[in-house]
Amino acid sequence: MRAEIVLIRLGKAVAVVAILFWSLFPIVFIVSSSLKPGQDIFAVPPQWTFQPTMQHYVTLWTQWGVFFQGLANSAIVTVGATLLAVIASTCAGYVFSRHAARWLELSIVGLIAVRLIPPIVVTLPLFPIVNRLGLADTHLVLIILYATFFVSLGTVLMRTFIDQIPRDLDEAAAIDGASRLTILRRVIVPLAAPGILAVAVFVVVFAWNEFLFAFIFTGTNAKTAPLVISEMIGSIDGVDWGVLFAASTVQLAPVLIFVILMNRYLVAGLTAGATKG
């Protein structure tokens, strides 16, 4: 019996180590490679000890100014999409939580079904429409697409969080003369703040790293950082791997720090509805 317990614990430890290695190794490899001299990046055998250099970051700054413009575009689109998705998801989640109707239940299933559709299926029919409306290569089209793509999941999450808020609070506020909008703004939103932050984390991670929509609907003015990194890979002068890894590190850092800081809200979103009370 004791040997069995030891084997179980050993198996769990091995699984944890394997998961950590699988998750952290790519990040460590990218960051360390960005600091290695070019000849050491893919050296065989690998160079575990090396003299760090910032040359790749200097080259990125001096020769790839378009990358930092892409970072600014990514920031604009991410903030806009997050605000729009959070507002829409909170309002929709409140309606689904506080009103019971058969058509509402069917529509929530529809929201989940839409979320399962591959993005490319939706993207191609939208292209001529976006061009006709003059929204191609603008921040607005990406903000709308990213927010729309995540409203379904955001609505389901917010419904789960709002379900945990007693209806008595709504009724008490209504007796005091509060309107639906006032109840949502002054009662529901403060109490559902962890859910709102969880939705925001999901949208930020998705919008900051998304490639397909940016590739299809932007060209120059609203080009995002992932798109610029892809251009580095396809450069006619060949791939400068040091600069590529430096750009990847710069692009990764903001969202990685954000996720670490908001980790507990991300966990709350992943476990929403798992427990009651």
N, C-alpha and C positions, 0 to 999 in steps of 0.2 A: 504493500500500500504506500509506504514511504517512497519507494523507488518510483512508483507511478506518479506521485505528486512532484518529485524532482524532475521527471521527464516532462511533465506538463509545463512546469515553470521554465524549464530549459527551452522547450518549444516556443513558449510565448516570448522569451527573451530573443531567440533567434529571429522570430517573426518581426519583432519591433526593430531589431538591428537591420534586417533586410529592407523594411519599409523606409527607415530613416536613410539608408544608403541610396535606395531608389529615388527618394525625394530630394536629398541634399546634394548628391554627387553632381548632377548637372549644374546646379548653382555654383558649387565650389569650383568646378572645372571652368565655367565661363568666367567667373571673377578672377581666378588665378591666371587663366590664359591671357586676360586683358592686361595683366601686369608682367607677363613674361616677354623677353626679347623674341622677335619673330621666329628665329631659328629654333627656339626651345619649345614652341607650342606643341608641335607634333613630333618631337624628338623621340627616337627609339633607342634605348629604353626611356620612359618618361623622366623628365627632369623635376624631381620633387623639391630640390633646393635650387634657388636661382636668385639673381639680383633683380629686385623689382624695378620696373621702369614705368614712367608715366607718358612715354613717347606716343603710345597708341592714342591716349586721350588728347594729347596735343594735336596729333594729326586729325583726329575726329573733329576737334574744335576749328582748326584752320582750313580743312579741306571739305568738310561735310556740314557746312552751315545749314543746309536744308534739313538735316536731321533734327536740329534744335528747333527749327520752325515746325517740323513734324511733332515734336514733343509739345510745343505750345498748342498746336491743333488738337492733339490728343487730350490735353488738359481741358480745353474749351468744350470739346465734345463730351468728355467724361462727366464734367460738372453739369452740363446742360441735360444730358441723358439721365443722370442720377436724380436731379431735382424733378424732372418730368415724370420719371418712373415712380419715384417715391410718392409724389402727390397723387398720381392716378391710382396707384396700388392701395394707398391708404383710404382714399374715398371709396374705391370699389370694394375693398375688404370690409369696410364699415357697412356697406349696403348688404353684402352677402351674409355678414354676421348677424345683423339686426332684423333682417326681413326674411321670412320663410315663404317660399313659393316654388311650385314645381318648375317653372320656367327658369328660375334662378339656379336651381340645382342642375338643370340641364346645361345652362350656360357655363357653369363652372367646369363641367366635364368638357365642354367645347373649348374653354380656355386651355385646359391641360392638353387636349388633343392638338390644338394649334401649336403649342410649345414643342410637340414631338415632331412636327414637320421639319425636314431638313431646310436650313436657311436658303440654299441654292434654289429650291423649288419656288420660294417666294420672291427671290431676288430677280430672276430673269424677267418675269412678267412686269415687275415694277420699273424696270429700266426705261422703257419708252415713256411711261407716265411721268417719271421724275424729269426726264429730258423735256417733255412737253410743258411741264410746270416751271421750268427754268431753275430747278433745285439741284441739278447736277453740280458736283464739285463745290458744295457749300457745307458749312458746319451744320446747318439746319436739317438737311436730309439725314445725316448720320445721327443727330440727336433724336429725331423722330423714329428712325429705324431701330436704334438701340433700345430706346425706351419702350417702344411697342413690342419688341421681341421679348422683353423681360417683364412686362406688366402682368402677364399670365401667372408666372411663378410668384411675382411680388404680391399679387392679389391673394393667392392661396396662402402664402405665409402670413400676410396681414390679417386675413380672416381668422387664422388659427390663433394669432396673438389677441385679437379683439374679442374672440369667443371667451377668453379667460378673464375679461373685464366684466364684473357683475352688471346686469342690465338695470339693477336698482339705481345705480349712479345716473344712468340716462334718464330714468323716470323721475328721480329727484330733481335733476336739472330742468327737465321739462315742466315740472310743477312750479318751479321758480320762474318760469317764463322764457327759458332758453330755447332758441330755435335749433333745428337739426345741425346747422352749420356751427353754431356756438357750442353745442354739445360735442361735436367732432373736434373742434379746435381747442376747447378748454378742458374737456374731460377725457376724451379718447386718446388724442395725440400724446399728451404727457404720460399717460399710463402705458401706451403702446410704443414708447420711445425705443425700447430694446428691439422690437420688431422692425421699426423704421430703420434703425441703424443696420440691422441684419440685411434688409433688402438693399440698402445703400452699398454695403460691402459687396454683395453679389453683382450689382450693376457696375460698380467701379471696376472690379476685376475683369468683367466681361468687356466693358467699353474700352478700357485701357489697352487690352490685348487683341481686340477683334481685328481681323484681317480681311475677310471676304467682302463685307459691305464696303469697306474703305477702298478695296481694290477695284470694285465695280463702279462705285458711284463718285469717286474722286479722281482728280487728275493732277492738279498743281496746287490750287489755293487751299484746299482742305485736307491735303495729304497728311496722314497720321504717321507716327513713329514706326509701327510695324511695317508699313508699306515702304518707308525709306530703308529699313534694314533689309527688306527683300531685294531692293535695288542694289544694295551693297553686294549681295550674293551674286547678282547677275551683271555686275560691272564688266564692261568690255576690257578693262585693264587687268582683269583677274581679281580674285578675292584676296583682300588684305585681311587675314584672319584676326590679327591683333586689333585692328580698328573695328572689325565686326563684333568681336567679343567685348570691346570697350563700349560700343553702342548698345549692345545687349545688356550690359551691366547697368548703364545709365538708365535705360528704359525699364529695367527690372526693379531698380532700387525704390522708386516712389511707391509703387503698388505693393511691394514686399513689406516695406515699413508700415504702410497703411493697414495691411492685413494683420501684421503682428500686433499693432496697437489696438485693432478692433477685433482681436481673436475671440474674445468671450462673446461678442455679439454674433460673430459668424457661427460659433458653436450653438448659440441659442436658436439661430435660424435653421441649422441642420437638425436640431432635436425638437423643433416646434411641434407641439401636439403629441409628443411621446409620453408625456405625463399630464395628469390632471390635478387641480388643486394647488 
